[in-house]
Amino acid sequence: GGLPQLRKLKAMFDSNRMEEEYWEHDVFTLAQAIKLYLRELPEPLLTFSMFEDWISCIGNPNVATRIPKCRELVGRLPGSFQVNLQYLIWFLSQVAAKESENK
């Protein structure tokens, strides 16, 4: 993907509105757009103020309590961060599902 395509994808992340057709791009173009978006955020997607909560949550060895706590933390994120986190997790699941093709 060229620079205009990359800018358009990044703009969609910025607006919290990813149209389905743009998820059809090759994995490398999407990864570049996501990296650019995340790098330019003024605050991390999981937020500075929740850093210790996230560390505590993911460090919990008990899955039965870790998963509900992580869900609760996601629910405390600003709405736009929740949407973009959903896009990011979906993208990463697609990369993992197609790992043999993404070399």
DSSP file (Angstrom, degrees, kcal/mol; ACC not computed):
  #  RESIDUE AA STRUCTURE BP1 BP2  ACC     N-H-->O    O-->H-N    N-H-->O    O-->H-N    TCO  KAPPA ALPHA  PHI   PSI    X-CA   Y-CA   Z-CA
    1    1 A G              0   0    0      0, 0.0     2,-0.0     0, 0.0    24,-0.0   0.000 360.0 360.0 360.0 140.3    0.0    0.0    0.0
    2    2 A G     >  -     0   0    0      1,-0.1     4,-2.2     4,-0.0     5,-0.2  -0.218 360.0 -93.6 -83.1 176.3    1.2    3.5   -0.8
    3    3 A L  H  > S+     0   0    0      1,-0.2     4,-2.7     2,-0.2     5,-0.2   0.879 122.5  53.9 -60.4 -42.9    1.4    6.5    1.4
    4    4 A P  H  > S+     0   0    0      0, 0.0     4,-2.0     0, 0.0    -1,-0.2   0.915 111.0  47.1 -60.0 -39.8   -2.1    7.9    0.4
    5    5 A Q  H  > S+     0   0    0      2,-0.2     4,-2.3     1,-0.2    -2,-0.2   0.906 111.9  50.5 -65.5 -41.9   -3.7    4.6    1.3
    6    6 A L  H  X S+     0   0    0     -4,-2.2     4,-2.4     1,-0.2    -1,-0.2   0.911 110.4  49.3 -62.3 -44.0   -1.8    4.5    4.6
    7    7 A R  H  X S+     0   0    0     -4,-2.7     4,-2.4     2,-0.2    -1,-0.2   0.884 110.0  51.5 -63.6 -38.7   -2.9    8.1    5.5
    8    8 A K  H  X S+     0   0    0     -4,-2.0     4,-1.7    -5,-0.2    -2,-0.2   0.923 110.8  47.6 -65.6 -43.5   -6.5    7.2    4.7
    9    9 A L  H  X S+     0   0    0     -4,-2.3     4,-1.9     2,-0.2    -2,-0.2   0.922 112.2  49.4 -62.7 -43.7   -6.4    4.1    7.0
   10   10 A K  H  X S+     0   0    0     -4,-2.4     4,-2.6     1,-0.2    -2,-0.2   0.899 107.9  54.3 -62.9 -40.0   -4.8    6.2    9.8
   11   11 A A  H  X S+     0   0    0     -4,-2.4     4,-1.7     1,-0.2    -1,-0.2   0.865 105.8  53.4 -61.6 -35.8   -7.4    8.8    9.4
   12   12 A M  H  <>S+     0   0    0     -4,-1.7     5,-2.5     2,-0.2     4,-0.3   0.900 108.9  48.3 -67.4 -39.4  -10.1    6.2    9.9
   13   13 A F  H ><5S+     0   0    0     -4,-1.9     3,-1.6     1,-0.2    -2,-0.2   0.934 109.3  53.9 -62.0 -44.6   -8.4    5.1   13.1
   14   14 A D  H 3<5S+     0   0    0     -4,-2.6    -1,-0.2     1,-0.3    -2,-0.2   0.846 111.7  44.6 -57.9 -34.9   -8.3    8.7   14.2
   15   15 A S  T 3<5S-     0   0    0     -4,-1.7    -1,-0.3    -5,-0.2    -2,-0.2   0.422 109.1-124.5 -90.8   1.3  -12.0    9.0   13.6
   16   16 A N  T < 5S+     0   0    0     -3,-1.6     2,-0.4    -4,-0.3    -3,-0.2   0.842  77.7 114.2  59.1  34.7  -12.8    5.7   15.3
   17   17 A R      < +     0   0    0     -5,-2.5     2,-0.7    -6,-0.1    -2,-0.2  -0.826  40.5 178.3-141.6  97.3  -14.6    4.6   12.2
   18   18 A M        -     0   0    0     -2,-0.4     2,-0.3    -5,-0.1    -9,-0.0  -0.892  21.0-143.9-103.0 117.8  -13.1    1.7   10.2
   19   19 A E    >   -     0   0    0     -2,-0.7     3,-1.9     1,-0.1     4,-0.5  -0.582  21.1-119.9 -78.8 142.0  -15.1    0.7    7.1
   20   20 A E  G >  S+     0   0    0      1,-0.3     3,-1.7    -2,-0.3     4,-0.3   0.826 108.4  63.7 -52.7 -38.9  -15.1   -3.0    6.4
   21   21 A E  G >  S+     0   0    0      1,-0.3     3,-1.1     2,-0.2    -1,-0.3   0.785  95.7  60.2 -59.8 -26.4  -13.6   -2.6    3.0
   22   22 A Y  G X  S+     0   0    0     -3,-1.9     3,-0.9     1,-0.3    -1,-0.3   0.661  92.3  65.1 -79.2 -13.7  -10.4   -1.2    4.6
   23   23 A W  G <  S+     0   0    0     -3,-1.7    -1,-0.3    -4,-0.5    -2,-0.2   0.561  88.1  72.6 -79.1  -7.1   -9.8   -4.4    6.6
   24   24 A E  G <  S+     0   0    0     -3,-1.1    -1,-0.2    -4,-0.3    -2,-0.2   0.524  74.0 108.5 -84.0  -5.3   -9.4   -6.2    3.2
   25   25 A H  S <  S-     0   0    0     -3,-0.9    -3,-0.0     1,-0.1     5,-0.0  -0.209  86.0 -80.5 -65.9 161.9   -5.9   -4.5    2.7
   26   26 A D     >  -     0   0    0      1,-0.1     4,-2.1     4,-0.0     3,-0.4  -0.267  41.7-111.8 -63.0 154.5   -2.9   -6.6    3.0
   27   27 A V  H  > S+     0   0    0      1,-0.2     4,-2.5     2,-0.2     5,-0.2   0.807 114.4  56.6 -60.0 -33.1   -1.6   -7.3    6.5
   28   28 A F  H  > S+     0   0    0      2,-0.2     4,-2.2     1,-0.2    -1,-0.2   0.902 107.2  47.3 -69.8 -40.1    1.5   -5.2    6.0
   29   29 A T  H  > S+     0   0    0     -3,-0.4     4,-2.2     2,-0.2    -2,-0.2   0.923 114.4  47.3 -65.7 -44.1   -0.4   -2.0    5.1
   30   30 A L  H  X S+     0   0    0     -4,-2.1     4,-2.6     1,-0.2    -2,-0.2   0.914 111.0  51.6 -63.4 -42.0   -2.8   -2.5    8.0
   31   31 A A  H  X S+     0   0    0     -4,-2.5     4,-2.7    -5,-0.2    -1,-0.2   0.907 109.7  50.0 -61.9 -41.2    0.1   -3.1   10.4
   32   32 A Q  H  X S+     0   0    0     -4,-2.2     4,-2.5     2,-0.2    -1,-0.2   0.923 111.7  47.9 -62.1 -44.0    1.8    0.1    9.2
   33   33 A A  H  X S+     0   0    0     -4,-2.2     4,-2.6     2,-0.2    -2,-0.2   0.908 113.0  48.1 -64.5 -42.0   -1.4    2.1    9.7
   34   34 A I  H  X S+     0   0    0     -4,-2.6     4,-2.9     2,-0.2     5,-0.2   0.926 112.0  49.1 -64.8 -44.9   -2.0    0.7   13.1
   35   35 A K  H  X S+     0   0    0     -4,-2.7     4,-2.5    -5,-0.2    -2,-0.2   0.919 112.3  48.6 -60.9 -43.4    1.6    1.4   14.2
   36   36 A L  H  X S+     0   0    0     -4,-2.5     4,-1.6     2,-0.2    -2,-0.2   0.930 113.0  47.8 -61.8 -46.2    1.4    4.9   12.9
   37   37 A Y  H  X S+     0   0    0     -4,-2.6     4,-0.5     1,-0.2     3,-0.3   0.945 114.7  44.8 -59.4 -50.7   -1.9    5.5   14.7
   38   38 A L  H >< S+     0   0    0     -4,-2.9     3,-0.9     1,-0.2    -1,-0.2   0.883 110.8  54.3 -64.1 -39.1   -0.6    4.0   18.0
   39   39 A R  H 3< S+     0   0    0     -4,-2.5    -1,-0.2    -5,-0.2    -2,-0.2   0.836 110.4  46.7 -63.9 -33.1    2.7    5.9   17.8
   40   40 A E  H 3< S+     0   0    0     -4,-1.6    -1,-0.2    -3,-0.3    -2,-0.2   0.446  81.5 118.2 -93.7  -0.2    0.9    9.3   17.4
   41   41 A L    <<  -     0   0    0     -3,-0.9     4,-0.0    -4,-0.5    -3,-0.0  -0.441  61.5-142.7 -64.3 137.0   -1.6    8.8   20.2
   42   42 A P  S    S+     0   0    0      0, 0.0    -1,-0.2     0, 0.0    -4,-0.0   0.780  91.4  25.6 -70.6 -24.5   -1.2   11.5   22.9
   43   43 A E  S    S-     0   0    0      4,-0.0    -3,-0.0     5,-0.0     4,-0.0  -0.992  99.9 -97.2-136.1 142.7   -2.0    8.8   25.5
   44   44 A P    >   -     0   0    0      0, 0.0     3,-1.7     0, 0.0     4,-0.1  -0.158  36.0-111.1 -57.6 154.7   -1.6    5.0   25.2
   45   45 A L  T 3  S+     0   0    0      1,-0.3    40,-0.1     2,-0.1    39,-0.1   0.822 122.2  44.0 -57.2 -33.8   -4.6    3.0   24.2
   46   46 A L  T 3  S-     0   0    0     31,-0.1    -1,-0.3    39,-0.0     4,-0.2   0.367 117.7-122.1 -94.8   5.1   -4.8    1.5   27.7
   47   47 A T    X   -     0   0    0     -3,-1.7     3,-0.5     2,-0.1     4,-0.2   0.671   4.8-109.6  66.1 142.5   -4.2    4.9   29.3
   48   48 A F  G >  S+     0   0    0      1,-0.2     3,-1.6     2,-0.2     4,-0.3   0.901 115.4  58.2 -60.4 -43.2   -1.5    6.1   31.7
   49   49 A S  G 3  S+     0   0    0      1,-0.3    -1,-0.2     2,-0.1     4,-0.2   0.729 109.2  44.2 -66.5 -21.1   -3.9    6.4   34.6
   50   50 A M  G <> S+     0   0    0     -3,-0.5     4,-2.5    -4,-0.2    -1,-0.3   0.312  80.9 108.0-103.5   8.0   -4.9    2.7   34.3
   51   51 A F  H <> S+     0   0    0     -3,-1.6     4,-2.5     1,-0.2     5,-0.2   0.920  80.7  44.8 -53.1 -53.3   -1.3    1.4   33.9
   52   52 A E  H  > S+     0   0    0     -4,-0.3     4,-2.5     1,-0.2    -1,-0.2   0.872 111.8  54.0 -62.6 -37.0   -1.0   -0.1   37.4
   53   53 A D  H  > S+     0   0    0      2,-0.2     4,-2.4     1,-0.2    -1,-0.2   0.912 110.0  47.3 -62.5 -42.5   -4.5   -1.7   37.1
   54   54 A W  H  X S+     0   0    0     -4,-2.5     4,-2.8     2,-0.2     5,-0.3   0.920 111.7  50.0 -65.2 -43.8   -3.5   -3.4   33.8
   55   55 A I  H  X S+     0   0    0     -4,-2.5     4,-1.5     1,-0.2    -2,-0.2   0.921 113.1  46.9 -60.7 -44.3   -0.2   -4.7   35.2
   56   56 A S  H  < S+     0   0    0     -4,-2.5     4,-0.5    -5,-0.2    -1,-0.2   0.910 113.4  49.5 -63.0 -42.8   -2.0   -6.1   38.2
   57   57 A C  H >< S+     0   0    0     -4,-2.4     3,-1.3     1,-0.2    -2,-0.2   0.956 113.7  41.8 -63.7 -52.8   -4.7   -7.6   36.1
   58   58 A I  H 3< S+     0   0    0     -4,-2.8    -1,-0.2     1,-0.3    -2,-0.2   0.721 110.8  58.5 -73.3 -18.3   -2.4   -9.4   33.6
   59   59 A G  T 3< S+     0   0    0     -4,-1.5    -1,-0.3    -5,-0.3    -2,-0.2   0.540  79.4 107.3 -84.0  -6.6   -0.1  -10.5   36.4
   60   60 A N    <   -     0   0    0     -3,-1.3     6,-0.1    -4,-0.5    -3,-0.0  -0.612  57.7-159.2 -74.4 118.3   -2.9  -12.4   38.1
   61   61 A P        +     0   0    0      0, 0.0     2,-0.9     0, 0.0    -1,-0.2   0.659  69.4  91.0 -74.1 -13.8   -2.3  -16.1   37.6
   62   62 A N    >>  -     0   0    0      1,-0.2     4,-2.6     2,-0.1     3,-1.0  -0.726  58.0-168.6 -87.6 104.5   -5.9  -17.0   38.3
   63   63 A V  H 3> S+     0   0    0     -2,-0.9     4,-2.1     1,-0.3    -1,-0.2   0.847  83.0  65.1 -60.7 -35.3   -7.7  -16.9   34.9
   64   64 A A  H 34 S+     0   0    0      1,-0.2    -1,-0.3     2,-0.2    -2,-0.1   0.805 116.7  26.8 -61.9 -29.3  -11.1  -17.1   36.6
   65   65 A T  H <> S+     0   0    0     -3,-1.0     4,-1.6     2,-0.1    -1,-0.2   0.714 116.1  62.2-101.9 -26.8  -10.5  -13.6   38.2
   66   66 A R  H  X S+     0   0    0     -4,-2.6     4,-2.7     2,-0.2     5,-0.2   0.934 101.5  50.5 -65.5 -46.9   -8.1  -12.2   35.6
   67   67 A I  H  X S+     0   0    0     -4,-2.1     4,-2.4     1,-0.2     5,-0.2   0.938 111.8  45.3 -63.2 -49.1  -10.6  -12.3   32.6
   68   68 A P  H  > S+     0   0    0      0, 0.0     4,-2.2     0, 0.0    -1,-0.2   0.893 113.9  51.2 -61.0 -36.2  -13.5  -10.5   34.4
   69   69 A K  H  X S+     0   0    0     -4,-1.6     4,-2.4     2,-0.2    -2,-0.2   0.916 109.6  49.2 -66.6 -42.1  -11.1   -7.9   35.8
   70   70 A C  H  X S+     0   0    0     -4,-2.7     4,-2.5     2,-0.2    -1,-0.2   0.906 110.8  50.8 -62.7 -40.5   -9.6   -7.3   32.3
   71   71 A R  H  X S+     0   0    0     -4,-2.4     4,-2.1    -5,-0.2    -1,-0.2   0.909 109.4  50.8 -61.5 -41.3  -13.2   -6.9   30.9
   72   72 A E  H  X S+     0   0    0     -4,-2.2     4,-0.9     1,-0.2    -2,-0.2   0.904 109.9  50.0 -63.4 -40.8  -14.0   -4.4   33.7
   73   73 A L  H >X S+     0   0    0     -4,-2.4     3,-0.8     1,-0.2     4,-0.7   0.910 108.1  52.4 -65.0 -41.8  -10.8   -2.4   32.8
   74   74 A V  H >< S+     0   0    0     -4,-2.5     3,-1.2     1,-0.2    -1,-0.2   0.909 106.0  55.7 -58.6 -41.3  -11.8   -2.4   29.1
   75   75 A G  H 3< S+     0   0    0     -4,-2.1    -1,-0.2     1,-0.3    -2,-0.2   0.733 103.4  55.3 -63.7 -23.0  -15.2   -1.0   30.2
   76   76 A R  H << S+     0   0    0     -4,-0.9    -1,-0.3    -3,-0.8    -2,-0.2   0.586  87.2 100.7 -85.7 -11.5  -13.5    1.8   32.0
   77   77 A L  S << S-     0   0    0     -3,-1.2     5,-0.1    -4,-0.7   -31,-0.1  -0.367  90.7 -89.5 -69.2 152.4  -11.6    3.0   28.9
   78   78 A P    >>  -     0   0    0      0, 0.0     4,-2.1     0, 0.0     3,-0.6  -0.321  42.9-111.1 -56.3 147.9  -12.9    6.0   26.9
   79   79 A G  H 3> S+     0   0    0      1,-0.3     4,-2.2     2,-0.2     5,-0.2   0.862 116.9  51.7 -52.9 -43.8  -15.3    4.8   24.3
   80   80 A S  H 3> S+     0   0    0      1,-0.2     4,-2.2     2,-0.2    -1,-0.3   0.854 109.1  51.4 -65.9 -32.9  -13.1    5.6   21.4
   81   81 A F  H <> S+     0   0    0     -3,-0.6     4,-2.4     2,-0.2    -1,-0.2   0.881 107.9  52.8 -69.5 -37.7  -10.2    3.6   23.0
   82   82 A Q  H  X S+     0   0    0     -4,-2.1     4,-2.1     2,-0.2    -2,-0.2   0.924 109.8  48.5 -61.5 -44.3  -12.6    0.7   23.4
   83   83 A V  H  X S+     0   0    0     -4,-2.2     4,-2.1     1,-0.2    -2,-0.2   0.940 114.4  44.3 -62.1 -48.1  -13.5    0.8   19.7
   84   84 A N  H  X S+     0   0    0     -4,-2.2     4,-2.4     1,-0.2    -1,-0.2   0.828 110.5  54.7 -70.5 -30.5   -9.9    1.0   18.6
   85   85 A L  H  X S+     0   0    0     -4,-2.4     4,-2.8     2,-0.2    -1,-0.2   0.893 107.2  52.1 -64.9 -38.9   -8.8   -1.7   21.0
   86   86 A Q  H  X S+     0   0    0     -4,-2.1     4,-2.5     2,-0.2    -2,-0.2   0.930 110.0  48.0 -61.9 -45.5  -11.5   -3.9   19.4
   87   87 A Y  H  X S+     0   0    0     -4,-2.1     4,-2.7     2,-0.2    -2,-0.2   0.927 112.6  49.5 -58.6 -45.2  -10.0   -3.2   16.0
   88   88 A L  H  X S+     0   0    0     -4,-2.4     4,-2.6     2,-0.2    -2,-0.2   0.923 111.9  46.5 -63.0 -46.0   -6.5   -3.9   17.2
   89   89 A I  H  X S+     0   0    0     -4,-2.8     4,-2.2     2,-0.2    -1,-0.2   0.909 112.8  50.3 -64.6 -41.4   -7.5   -7.2   18.8
   90   90 A W  H  X S+     0   0    0     -4,-2.5     4,-2.0    -5,-0.2    -2,-0.2   0.944 111.5  48.9 -60.4 -46.6   -9.4   -8.3   15.7
   91   91 A F  H  X S+     0   0    0     -4,-2.7     4,-2.4     1,-0.2    -2,-0.2   0.930 110.9  49.3 -59.3 -47.3   -6.4   -7.4   13.5
   92   92 A L  H  X S+     0   0    0     -4,-2.6     4,-2.4     1,-0.2    -1,-0.2   0.857 109.0  53.0 -63.0 -34.9   -4.0   -9.4   15.7
   93   93 A S  H  X S+     0   0    0     -4,-2.2     4,-2.3     2,-0.2    -1,-0.2   0.876 109.2  49.8 -67.1 -35.5   -6.4  -12.4   15.7
   94   94 A Q  H  X S+     0   0    0     -4,-2.0     4,-1.5     2,-0.2    -2,-0.2   0.898 109.8  50.5 -67.9 -40.5   -6.4  -12.2   11.8
   95   95 A V  H  < S+     0   0    0     -4,-2.4     3,-0.2     1,-0.2     7,-0.2   0.935 113.0  46.3 -61.1 -45.9   -2.6  -12.1   11.8
   96   96 A A  H >< S+     0   0    0     -4,-2.4     3,-1.3     1,-0.2    -2,-0.2   0.894 110.5  52.5 -64.5 -39.7   -2.4  -15.1   14.1
   97   97 A A  H 3< S+     0   0    0     -4,-2.3    -1,-0.2     1,-0.3     3,-0.2   0.793 118.0  37.6 -67.0 -26.7   -5.0  -17.0   12.0
   98   98 A K  T >X S+     0   0    0     -4,-1.5     3,-1.4    -3,-0.2     4,-1.3  -0.058  75.4 132.3-113.8  31.7   -3.0  -16.4    8.8
   99   99 A E  T <4  +     0   0    0     -3,-1.3     3,-0.2     1,-0.3    -1,-0.2   0.821  69.8  56.3 -58.1 -32.7    0.4  -16.8   10.3
  100  100 A S  T 34 S+     0   0    0      1,-0.2     3,-0.3    -3,-0.2    -1,-0.3   0.795 111.7  43.9 -70.5 -24.4    1.6  -19.1    7.5
  101  101 A E  T <4 S+     0   0    0     -3,-1.4    -1,-0.2     1,-0.2    -2,-0.2   0.655 102.2  69.3 -88.1 -18.1    0.7  -16.5    4.9
  102  102 A N     <        0   0    0     -4,-1.3    -1,-0.2    -3,-0.2    -2,-0.1  -0.114 360.0 360.0 -97.4  37.0    2.1  -13.5    6.8
  103  103 A K              0   0    0     -3,-0.3    -1,-0.2    -2,-0.1    -2,-0.1   0.464 360.0 360.0 -95.3 360.0    5.8  -14.3    6.4
